[in-house]
Every structure is written in C-alpha cells, then in structure tokens.
Amino acid sequence: MTQTSPTADTRRVMLTVAEAADELAVTERFIRTLISEGQLRAVKVGTRVVRIRRTDLDDLLRPARVVPRLGRR
C-alpha cells in the first residue's frame, strides 16, 4: 500500500487564474498576460472559464538551464 503526503492530496490539479496568481503572489492581470504571450499554458473551458494545470505553473517556475560558453570572456 502506498501513502501520499498530505500536501499532495490538498494540491489541486487545475487552478483558476486567481489561484495561480495567489500562489505566485502576483496579480490576475499578470497571469493573463503570461497566458496571452504564450509563456504560461492554459485551458479554456467554455467561453469564459480559464484553468491552468499545476504542472504548467510549476514549469514556469522551473529555472531554465543555462550552459556557459567556454572560451569567451
């Protein structure tokens, strides 16, 4: 039998724009800007409802891998 941590059970898979903004401590407008610029993926449900996958929000926070250039100073 596998057990999951309590935090895994409370974390929702899909977030609203407001929930995503709360998690990042930014405004809803900033989240919508990220979506419109293609930096944050979102799913539109119906005509007005937007949901963001938690994995997409986590990917936004994951730092990009920077490979240093050798031989240039």
TIDRENMAR-109172 format. One record per atom (N, C-alpha, C): residue number from 1; atom name; z, x, y. Coordinates in nm, 4 decimals, always signed. Layout:
TIDRENMAR-109172
(NUM,"CA",(Z,X,Y))
...
This chain:
TIDRENMAR-109172
(1,"N",(+0.0000,+0.0835,-0.1183))
(1,"CA",(+0.0000,+0.0000,+0.0000))
(1,"C",(+0.0000,+0.0876,+0.1242))
(2,"N",(-0.0904,+0.0608,+0.2165))
(2,"CA",(-0.0963,+0.1394,+0.3387))
(2,"C",(-0.0234,+0.0662,+0.4497))
(3,"N",(+0.0358,+0.1434,+0.5366))
(3,"CA",(+0.1048,+0.0860,+0.6501))
(3,"C",(+0.0367,+0.1339,+0.7775))
(4,"N",(+0.0323,+0.0469,+0.8746))
(4,"CA",(-0.0235,+0.0845,+1.0035))
(4,"C",(+0.0892,+0.0950,+1.1035))
(5,"N",(+0.0667,+0.1728,+1.2045))
(5,"CA",(+0.1685,+0.1872,+1.3068))
(5,"C",(+0.1743,+0.0610,+1.3916))
(6,"N",(+0.2884,+0.0329,+1.4521))
(6,"CA",(+0.2994,-0.0877,+1.5342))
(6,"C",(+0.2027,-0.0890,+1.6514))
(7,"N",(+0.1710,+0.0268,+1.7065))
(7,"CA",(+0.0797,+0.0302,+1.8201))
(7,"C",(-0.0619,-0.0064,+1.7780))
(8,"N",(-0.0998,+0.0250,+1.6547))
(8,"CA",(-0.2342,-0.0088,+1.6077))
(8,"C",(-0.2506,-0.1600,+1.5964))
(9,"N",(-0.1437,-0.2312,+1.5613))
(9,"CA",(-0.1510,-0.3756,+1.5475))
(9,"C",(-0.1592,-0.4453,+1.6830))
(10,"N",(-0.0995,-0.3894,+1.7850))
(10,"CA",(-0.0972,-0.4539,+1.9156))
(10,"C",(-0.2200,-0.4211,+1.9997))
(11,"N",(-0.2949,-0.3201,+1.9632))
(11,"CA",(-0.4154,-0.2841,+2.0400))
(11,"C",(-0.5302,-0.3742,+1.9985))
(12,"N",(-0.5851,-0.4469,+2.0940))
(12,"CA",(-0.6957,-0.5377,+2.0664))
(12,"C",(-0.8267,-0.4615,+2.0582))
(13,"N",(-0.9187,-0.5146,+1.9786))
(13,"CA",(-1.0488,-0.4511,+1.9597))
(13,"C",(-1.1384,-0.4724,+2.0813))
(14,"N",(-1.1353,-0.5920,+2.1385))
(14,"CA",(-1.2177,-0.6258,+2.2541))
(14,"C",(-1.1272,-0.6510,+2.3740))
(15,"N",(-1.1677,-0.5986,+2.4887))
(15,"CA",(-1.0895,-0.6127,+2.6107))
(15,"C",(-1.1690,-0.6872,+2.7168))
(16,"N",(-1.0979,-0.7556,+2.8039))
(16,"CA",(-1.1618,-0.8145,+2.9209))
(16,"C",(-1.1783,-0.7045,+3.0254))
(17,"N",(-1.2529,-0.7335,+3.1292))
(17,"CA",(-1.2698,-0.6378,+3.2387))
(17,"C",(-1.1336,-0.6092,+3.3021))
(18,"N",(-1.0522,-0.7120,+3.3182))
(18,"CA",(-0.9191,-0.6945,+3.3784))
(18,"C",(-0.8298,-0.6064,+3.2915))
(19,"N",(-0.8333,-0.6267,+3.1604))
(19,"CA",(-0.7514,-0.5451,+3.0703))
(19,"C",(-0.7963,-0.3993,+3.0716))
(20,"N",(-0.9271,-0.3779,+3.0734))
(20,"CA",(-0.9791,-0.2409,+3.0792))
(20,"C",(-0.9374,-0.1741,+3.2099))
(21,"N",(-0.9434,-0.2481,+3.3188))
(21,"CA",(-0.9027,-0.1945,+3.4491))
(21,"C",(-0.7543,-0.1593,+3.4490))
(22,"N",(-0.6730,-0.2437,+3.3898))
(22,"CA",(-0.5290,-0.2161,+3.3805))
(22,"C",(-0.5021,-0.0894,+3.3003))
(23,"N",(-0.5720,-0.0735,+3.1901))
(23,"CA",(-0.5499,+0.0448,+3.1054))
(23,"C",(-0.5862,+0.1743,+3.1765))
(24,"N",(-0.6892,+0.1697,+3.2616))
(24,"CA",(-0.7326,+0.2898,+3.3324))
(24,"C",(-0.6698,+0.3020,+3.4708))
(25,"N",(-0.5935,+0.2003,+3.5109))
(25,"CA",(-0.5306,+0.1962,+3.6436))
(25,"C",(-0.6361,+0.2058,+3.7548))
(26,"N",(-0.7420,+0.1263,+3.7393))
(26,"CA",(-0.8486,+0.1183,+3.8389))
(26,"C",(-0.8734,-0.0294,+3.8679))
(27,"N",(-0.9644,-0.0565,+3.9592))
(27,"CA",(-0.9960,-0.1959,+3.9924))
(27,"C",(-1.1000,-0.2529,+3.8954))
(28,"N",(-1.1034,-0.3852,+3.8904))
(28,"CA",(-1.2054,-0.4520,+3.8096))
(28,"C",(-1.3449,-0.4192,+3.8624))
(29,"N",(-1.3561,-0.4054,+3.9912))
(29,"CA",(-1.4856,-0.3728,+4.0522))
(29,"C",(-1.5361,-0.2373,+4.0020))
(30,"N",(-1.4454,-0.1393,+3.9890))
(30,"CA",(-1.4846,-0.0080,+3.9386))
(30,"C",(-1.5347,-0.0178,+3.7947))
(31,"N",(-1.4667,-0.0986,+3.7123))
(31,"CA",(-1.5104,-0.1185,+3.5732))
(31,"C",(-1.6493,-0.1817,+3.5710))
(32,"N",(-1.6708,-0.2822,+3.6555))
(32,"CA",(-1.8020,-0.3472,+3.6605))
(32,"C",(-1.9104,-0.2512,+3.7090))
(33,"N",(-1.8744,-0.1605,+3.7987))
(33,"CA",(-1.9696,-0.0590,+3.8445))
(33,"C",(-2.0067,+0.0348,+3.7305))
(34,"N",(-1.9069,+0.0777,+3.6529))
(34,"CA",(-1.9345,+0.1637,+3.5373))
(34,"C",(-2.0279,+0.0940,+3.4388))
(35,"N",(-2.0065,-0.0351,+3.4192))
(35,"CA",(-2.0917,-0.1120,+3.3279))
(35,"C",(-2.2341,-0.1199,+3.3827))
(36,"N",(-2.2482,-0.1527,+3.5108))
(36,"CA",(-2.3831,-0.1690,+3.5680))
(36,"C",(-2.4600,-0.0371,+3.5737))
(37,"N",(-2.3871,+0.0756,+3.5880))
(37,"CA",(-2.4525,+0.2069,+3.5903))
(37,"C",(-2.4800,+0.2609,+3.4505))
(38,"N",(-2.4328,+0.1901,+3.3477))
(38,"CA",(-2.4566,+0.2324,+3.2106))
(38,"C",(-2.3596,+0.3378,+3.1598))
(39,"N",(-2.2543,+0.3640,+3.2325))
(39,"CA",(-2.1556,+0.4633,+3.1892))
(39,"C",(-2.0547,+0.4044,+3.0919))
(40,"N",(-2.0405,+0.2725,+3.0922))
(40,"CA",(-1.9480,+0.2030,+3.0022))
(40,"C",(-2.0228,+0.0870,+2.9389))
(41,"N",(-2.0256,+0.0860,+2.8071))
(41,"CA",(-2.0939,-0.0211,+2.7357))
(41,"C",(-2.0082,-0.1459,+2.7363))
(42,"N",(-2.0738,-0.2606,+2.7446))
(42,"CA",(-2.0046,-0.3889,+2.7430))
(42,"C",(-2.0913,-0.4914,+2.6714))
(43,"N",(-2.0268,-0.5977,+2.6253))
(43,"CA",(-2.0953,-0.7054,+2.5562))
(43,"C",(-2.0805,-0.8311,+2.6402))
(44,"N",(-2.1906,-0.8959,+2.6675))
(44,"CA",(-2.1853,-1.0201,+2.7429))
(44,"C",(-2.1834,-1.1358,+2.6437))
(45,"N",(-2.0810,-1.2197,+2.6553))
(45,"CA",(-2.0651,-1.3351,+2.5682))
(45,"C",(-2.0891,-1.4587,+2.6542))
(46,"N",(-2.1967,-1.5266,+2.6294))
(46,"CA",(-2.2301,-1.6406,+2.7140))
(46,"C",(-2.2892,-1.5928,+2.8451))
(47,"N",(-2.2729,-1.6726,+2.9489))
(47,"CA",(-2.3332,-1.6384,+3.0770))
(47,"C",(-2.2396,-1.5630,+3.1694))
(48,"N",(-2.1072,-1.5770,+3.1504))
(48,"CA",(-2.0141,-1.5176,+3.2460))
(48,"C",(-1.9087,-1.4258,+3.1849))
(49,"N",(-1.8895,-1.4314,+3.0566))
(49,"CA",(-1.7804,-1.3593,+2.9921))
(49,"C",(-1.8277,-1.2208,+2.9474))
(50,"N",(-1.7546,-1.1182,+2.9880))
(50,"CA",(-1.7868,-0.9803,+2.9517))
(50,"C",(-1.6702,-0.9231,+2.8724))
(51,"N",(-1.7010,-0.8566,+2.7622))
(51,"CA",(-1.5980,-0.7921,+2.6809))
(51,"C",(-1.6371,-0.6459,+2.6605))
(52,"N",(-1.5352,-0.5619,+2.6506))
(52,"CA",(-1.5549,-0.4180,+2.6326))
(52,"C",(-1.4856,-0.3777,+2.5039))
(53,"N",(-1.5588,-0.3103,+2.4173))
(53,"CA",(-1.4970,-0.2606,+2.2941))
(53,"C",(-1.4008,-0.1478,+2.3281))
(54,"N",(-1.2855,-0.1495,+2.2637))
(54,"CA",(-1.1859,-0.0450,+2.2886))
(54,"C",(-1.2435,+0.0927,+2.2580))
(55,"N",(-1.3259,+0.1036,+2.1557))
(55,"CA",(-1.3848,+0.2333,+2.1215))
(55,"C",(-1.4747,+0.2845,+2.2333))
(56,"N",(-1.5463,+0.1925,+2.3019))
(56,"CA",(-1.6306,+0.2337,+2.4143))
(56,"C",(-1.5461,+0.2805,+2.5318))
(57,"N",(-1.4312,+0.2154,+2.5542))
(57,"CA",(-1.3414,+0.2586,+2.6610))
(57,"C",(-1.2811,+0.3949,+2.6269))
(58,"N",(-1.2440,+0.4134,+2.5006))
(58,"CA",(-1.1901,+0.5425,+2.4567))
(58,"C",(-1.2940,+0.6530,+2.4702))
(59,"N",(-1.4211,+0.6213,+2.4390))
(59,"CA",(-1.5281,+0.7208,+2.4520))
(59,"C",(-1.5477,+0.7636,+2.5970))
(60,"N",(-1.5282,+0.6701,+2.6893))
(60,"CA",(-1.5406,+0.7029,+2.8310))
(60,"C",(-1.4341,+0.8048,+2.8717))
(61,"N",(-1.3166,+0.7944,+2.8125))
(61,"CA",(-1.2064,+0.8838,+2.8473))
(61,"C",(-1.2122,+1.0181,+2.7756))
(62,"N",(-1.2901,+1.0233,+2.6679))
(62,"CA",(-1.3007,+1.1476,+2.5921))
(62,"C",(-1.3772,+1.2500,+2.6751))
(63,"N",(-1.3188,+1.3672,+2.6967))
(63,"CA",(-1.3882,+1.4667,+2.7786))
(63,"C",(-1.5165,+1.5153,+2.7124))
(64,"N",(-1.6126,+1.5426,+2.7953))
(64,"CA",(-1.7390,+1.5971,+2.7451))
(64,"C",(-1.7170,+1.7418,+2.7019))
(65,"N",(-1.7891,+1.7821,+2.6019))
(65,"CA",(-1.7778,+1.9198,+2.5549))
(65,"C",(-1.8599,+2.0090,+2.6466))
(66,"N",(-1.7960,+2.1065,+2.7027))
(66,"CA",(-1.8628,+2.1984,+2.7939))
(66,"C",(-1.8816,+2.3309,+2.7207))
(67,"N",(-2.0055,+2.3748,+2.7137))
(67,"CA",(-2.0362,+2.5009,+2.6487))
(67,"C",(-2.0646,+2.6035,+2.7576))
(68,"N",(-1.9824,+2.7086,+2.7652))
(68,"CA",(-2.0052,+2.8081,+2.8712))
(68,"C",(-2.1333,+2.8861,+2.8452))
(69,"N",(-2.1992,+2.9234,+2.9533))
(69,"CA",(-2.3195,+3.0056,+2.9431))
(69,"C",(-2.2763,+3.1507,+2.9360))
(70,"N",(-2.3280,+3.2202,+2.8415))
(70,"CA",(-2.2954,+3.3612,+2.8262))
(70,"C",(-2.3941,+3.4459,+2.9035))
(71,"N",(-2.3460,+3.5543,+2.9605))
(71,"CA",(-2.4334,+3.6474,+3.0291))
(71,"C",(-2.4555,+3.6188,+3.1771))
(72,"N",(-2.4066,+3.5074,+3.2278))
(72,"CA",(-2.4217,+3.4769,+3.3704))
(72,"C",(-2.2852,+3.4755,+3.4356))
(73,"N",(-2.2775,+3.5337,+3.5510))
(73,"CA",(-2.1513,+3.5339,+3.6264))
(73,"C",(-2.1749,+3.4970,+3.7682))
